[in-house]
Amino acid sequence: MHDHIFYDQVVGFMQGVITAAPDIVKYLVASNKLLIYKEKELVFTLKGLHQYLLSRGCDVDYKTFRRLLYASDLNTRLAPYGYIISQAHTHHQHASTSLSKVDTNWYTLAPVVACP
């Protein structure tokens, strides 16, 4: 798979979360507990995001997926929508207690909050 197609799939999914696209919301509501959707925000693991992409025909193995994701400009591409992906805070009910492990970390897709 070409990298730009992979990035388009990831960005398309994130745009679907942001706009509450019915097909994506339906998937998230029915999904496993690795993707948690609430009011145009998403808390997720990398494994959960990868599983979604696999269900949509992505043919990238997990290790390559992780490498491509970390090398991407995903937050730059989400900025025009006013959203950013960041590591979930440890107080979040679904956050991992071990924040040093990429595969067990939880991430959030949420609106950027401006500092006063």
Phi and psi restraints in degrees (value plus and minus 20) as a CYANA .aco file:
   2 HIS   PHI     -93.4   -53.4
   2 HIS   PSI     122.9   162.9
   3 ASP   PHI     -76.0   -36.0
   3 ASP   PSI     -61.3   -21.3
   4 HIS   PHI     -84.8   -44.8
   4 HIS   PSI     -52.4   -12.4
   5 ILE   PHI     -88.0   -48.0
   5 ILE   PSI     -62.5   -22.5
   6 PHE   PHI     -78.5   -38.5
   6 PHE   PSI     -70.2   -30.2
   7 TYR   PHI     -81.9   -41.9
   7 TYR   PSI     -59.1   -19.1
   8 ASP   PHI     -81.3   -41.3
   8 ASP   PSI     -58.4   -18.4
   9 GLN   PHI     -85.9   -45.9
   9 GLN   PSI     -64.0   -24.0
  10 VAL   PHI     -85.6   -45.6
  10 VAL   PSI     -68.2   -28.2
  11 VAL   PHI     -83.7   -43.7
  11 VAL   PSI     -60.5   -20.5
  12 GLY   PHI     -79.6   -39.6
  12 GLY   PSI     -60.9   -20.9
  13 PHE   PHI     -83.8   -43.8
  13 PHE   PSI     -67.0   -27.0
  14 MET   PHI     -83.4   -43.4
  14 MET   PSI     -59.1   -19.1
  15 GLN   PHI     -82.3   -42.3
  15 GLN   PSI     -58.3   -18.3
  16 GLY   PHI     -83.7   -43.7
  16 GLY   PSI     -56.8   -16.8
  17 VAL   PHI     -86.0   -46.0
  17 VAL   PSI     -67.4   -27.4
  18 ILE   PHI     -81.5   -41.5
  18 ILE   PSI     -60.0   -20.0
  19 THR   PHI    -113.3   -73.3
  19 THR   PSI     -18.8    21.2
  20 ALA   PHI      37.4    77.4
  20 ALA   PSI      27.1    67.1
  21 ALA   PHI     -78.8   -38.8
  21 ALA   PSI     108.3   148.3
  22 PRO   PHI     -73.5   -33.5
  22 PRO   PSI     -61.5   -21.5
  23 ASP   PHI     -88.0   -48.0
  23 ASP   PSI     -55.8   -15.8
  24 ILE   PHI     -94.5   -54.5
  24 ILE   PSI     -62.4   -22.4
  25 VAL   PHI     -80.6   -40.6
  25 VAL   PSI     -62.7   -22.7
  26 LYS   PHI     -79.4   -39.4
  26 LYS   PSI     -65.0   -25.0
  27 TYR   PHI     -81.5   -41.5
  27 TYR   PSI     -65.5   -25.5
  28 LEU   PHI     -85.3   -45.3
  28 LEU   PSI     -60.1   -20.1
  29 VAL   PHI     -84.2   -44.2
  29 VAL   PSI     -56.6   -16.6
  30 ALA   PHI    -110.3   -70.3
  30 ALA   PSI     -24.9    15.1
  31 SER   PHI     -96.6   -56.6
  31 SER   PSI     155.5   195.5
  32 ASN   PHI     -88.8   -48.8
  32 ASN   PSI    -196.6  -156.6
  33 LYS   PHI    -107.5   -67.5
  33 LYS   PSI      -3.0    37.0
  34 LEU   PHI    -115.7   -75.7
  34 LEU   PSI     -24.6    15.4
  35 LEU   PHI    -153.9  -113.9
  35 LEU   PSI      94.1   134.1
  36 ILE   PHI    -139.5   -99.5
  36 ILE   PSI      95.8   135.8
  37 TYR   PHI    -126.2   -86.2
  37 TYR   PSI     115.4   155.4
  38 LYS   PHI    -174.6  -134.6
  38 LYS   PSI      93.9   133.9
  39 GLU   PHI      28.6    68.6
  39 GLU   PSI      42.0    82.0
  40 LYS   PHI      42.7    82.7
  40 LYS   PSI       4.1    44.1
  41 GLU   PHI    -149.3  -109.3
  41 GLU   PSI     136.3   176.3
  42 LEU   PHI    -158.5  -118.5
  42 LEU   PSI     113.7   153.7
  43 VAL   PHI    -133.3   -93.3
  43 VAL   PSI     109.4   149.4
  44 PHE   PHI    -172.1  -132.1
  44 PHE   PSI     143.0   183.0
  45 THR   PHI    -126.1   -86.1
  45 THR   PSI     141.5   181.5
  46 LEU   PHI     -83.5   -43.5
  46 LEU   PSI     -56.7   -16.7
  47 LYS   PHI     -83.3   -43.3
  47 LYS   PSI     -58.9   -18.9
  48 GLY   PHI     -84.7   -44.7
  48 GLY   PSI     -62.8   -22.8
  49 LEU   PHI     -84.7   -44.7
  49 LEU   PSI     -61.4   -21.4
  50 HIS   PHI     -82.9   -42.9
  50 HIS   PSI     -62.7   -22.7
  51 GLN   PHI     -79.9   -39.9
  51 GLN   PSI     -60.7   -20.7
  52 TYR   PHI     -80.7   -40.7
  52 TYR   PSI     -68.1   -28.1
  53 LEU   PHI     -81.9   -41.9
  53 LEU   PSI     -58.8   -18.8
  54 LEU   PHI     -80.5   -40.5
  54 LEU   PSI     -60.0   -20.0
  55 SER   PHI     -87.1   -47.1
  55 SER   PSI     -37.3     2.7
  56 ARG   PHI    -125.4   -85.4
  56 ARG   PSI      -4.3    35.7
  57 GLY   PHI      74.4   114.4
  57 GLY   PSI     -14.4    25.6
  58 CYS   PHI     -85.8   -45.8
  58 CYS   PSI     113.3   153.3
  59 ASP   PHI    -132.5   -92.5
  59 ASP   PSI       8.4    48.4
  60 VAL   PHI    -115.1   -75.1
  60 VAL   PSI     108.6   148.6
  61 ASP   PHI     -88.6   -48.6
  61 ASP   PSI     144.4   184.4
  62 TYR   PHI     -80.6   -40.6
  62 TYR   PSI     -63.6   -23.6
  63 LYS   PHI     -82.3   -42.3
  63 LYS   PSI     -63.0   -23.0
  64 THR   PHI     -87.3   -47.3
  64 THR   PSI     -62.0   -22.0
  65 PHE   PHI     -73.7   -33.7
  65 PHE   PSI     -69.4   -29.4
  66 ARG   PHI     -81.7   -41.7
  66 ARG   PSI     -64.7   -24.7
  67 ARG   PHI     -81.7   -41.7
  67 ARG   PSI     -66.9   -26.9
  68 LEU   PHI     -83.7   -43.7
  68 LEU   PSI     -60.4   -20.4
  69 LEU   PHI     -84.1   -44.1
  69 LEU   PSI     -65.8   -25.8
  70 TYR   PHI     -91.0   -51.0
  70 TYR   PSI     -42.9    -2.9
  71 ALA   PHI    -108.6   -68.6
  71 ALA   PSI     -22.7    17.3
  72 SER   PHI    -105.0   -65.0
  72 SER   PSI     150.4   190.4
  73 ASP   PHI    -127.3   -87.3
  73 ASP   PSI      21.1    61.1
  74 LEU   PHI     -76.2   -36.2
  74 LEU   PSI     -66.9   -26.9
  75 ASN   PHI     -84.0   -44.0
  75 ASN   PSI     -54.5   -14.5
  76 THR   PHI     -83.8   -43.8
  76 THR   PSI     -59.9   -19.9
  77 ARG   PHI     -93.2   -53.2
  77 ARG   PSI     -43.1    -3.1
  78 LEU   PHI    -109.2   -69.2
  78 LEU   PSI     -38.2     1.8
  79 ALA   PHI     -75.4   -35.4
  79 ALA   PSI     -60.8   -20.8
  80 PRO   PHI     -81.1   -41.1
  80 PRO   PSI     -39.8     0.2
  81 TYR   PHI    -110.0   -70.0
  81 TYR   PSI     -25.3    14.7
  82 GLY   PHI      60.4   100.4
  82 GLY   PSI       2.1    42.1
  83 TYR   PHI    -140.9  -100.9
  83 TYR   PSI     138.4   178.4
  84 ILE   PHI    -167.0  -127.0
  84 ILE   PSI     130.9   170.9
  85 ILE   PHI    -122.4   -82.4
  85 ILE   PSI     111.5   151.5
  86 SER   PHI    -163.8  -123.8
  86 SER   PSI     146.8   186.8
  87 GLN   PHI     -91.0   -51.0
  87 GLN   PSI     117.2   157.2
  88 ALA   PHI     -86.6   -46.6
  88 ALA   PSI     126.4   166.4
  89 HIS   PHI     -90.3   -50.3
  89 HIS   PSI     129.8   169.8
  90 THR   PHI     -85.9   -45.9
  90 THR   PSI     -40.5    -0.5
  91 HIS   PHI     -99.1   -59.1
  91 HIS   PSI     -30.8     9.2
  92 HIS   PHI     -83.0   -43.0
  92 HIS   PSI     118.1   158.1
  93 GLN   PHI     -80.8   -40.8
  93 GLN   PSI     -41.9    -1.9
  94 HIS   PHI    -124.9   -84.9
  94 HIS   PSI     -20.1    19.9
  95 ALA   PHI     -91.6   -51.6
  95 ALA   PSI     126.1   166.1
  96 SER   PHI     -89.8   -49.8
  96 SER   PSI     128.9   168.9
  97 THR   PHI    -102.7   -62.7
  97 THR   PSI     -34.8     5.2
  98 SER   PHI    -130.6   -90.6
  98 SER   PSI      77.6   117.6
  99 LEU   PHI    -103.6   -63.6
  99 LEU   PSI     -18.3    21.7
 100 SER   PHI    -109.1   -69.1
 100 SER   PSI     -29.2    10.8
 101 LYS   PHI    -125.1   -85.1
 101 LYS   PSI      95.8   135.8
 102 VAL   PHI     -77.7   -37.7
 102 VAL   PSI     -62.0   -22.0
 103 ASP   PHI     -91.8   -51.8
 103 ASP   PSI     -39.3     0.7
 104 THR   PHI    -127.5   -87.5
 104 THR   PSI     -23.3    16.7
 105 ASN   PHI     -89.6   -49.6
 105 ASN   PSI     133.8   173.8
 106 TRP   PHI    -129.3   -89.3
 106 TRP   PSI     123.7   163.7
 107 TYR   PHI    -144.9  -104.9
 107 TYR   PSI     138.5   178.5
 108 THR   PHI    -144.2  -104.2
 108 THR   PSI     121.4   161.4
 109 LEU   PHI    -128.8   -88.8
 109 LEU   PSI      92.1   132.1
 110 ALA   PHI    -169.3  -129.3
 110 ALA   PSI     141.4   181.4
 111 PRO   PHI     -81.7   -41.7
 111 PRO   PSI     126.4   166.4
 112 VAL   PHI     -90.3   -50.3
 112 VAL   PSI     112.3   152.3
 113 VAL   PHI    -122.6   -82.6
 113 VAL   PSI      99.6   139.6
 114 ALA   PHI     -96.3   -56.3
 114 ALA   PSI     119.0   159.0
 115 CYS   PHI     -98.0   -58.0
 115 CYS   PSI     119.8   159.8
